[in-house]
Amino acid sequence: MASRQSEISEVLDRRSEAIRVKDLELLLSFYAPDVIYFDIVPPLQYVGSAALRGRFQEWFDGPIGQDIHHLTVETSGDLAITSMLIRAGGALKNGPTVDRWVRSTSTFRRSSDSWQITHEHVSLPVNLETGTVPPDLTP
């Protein structure tokens, strides 16, 4: 039997692949129906898989890339918490191409034989003096 940490890592790898191939249904299957999602763009939160579906449909026009780095996984029973750095890139629907590092923290709940994300928080570091995201930050 796989360890809980490796199970979570596998879920995240499969989620990254769903993003790469733009399989919206597969991507949403990794999120609980009552997920709470904090993104780097407004609104303050997306609540529920229907709201998340709308957000994910807005993402990228062209190819999408997402690589996970510095993953940490903590588990206790049927709950897990992860933190990671993600290198995300692709062509946005509104035109520009992005290649940036984001920070992400997620909580998971296991039900029957699968893990689902119940909460996700994605953020960018901001220079508080200028209100801008430093463009050259790398791990």
Secondary structure as UniProt FT lines:
FT   HELIX           4..20
FT   TURN            21..22
FT   HELIX           24..29
FT   STRAND          31..38
FT   STRAND          46..47
FT   HELIX           49..57
FT   STRAND          60..76
FT   TURN            77..78
FT   STRAND          79..92
FT   TURN            93..94
FT   STRAND          97..111
FT   TURN            112..113
FT   STRAND          114..123
FT   TURN            128..131
FT   TURN            135..136
//
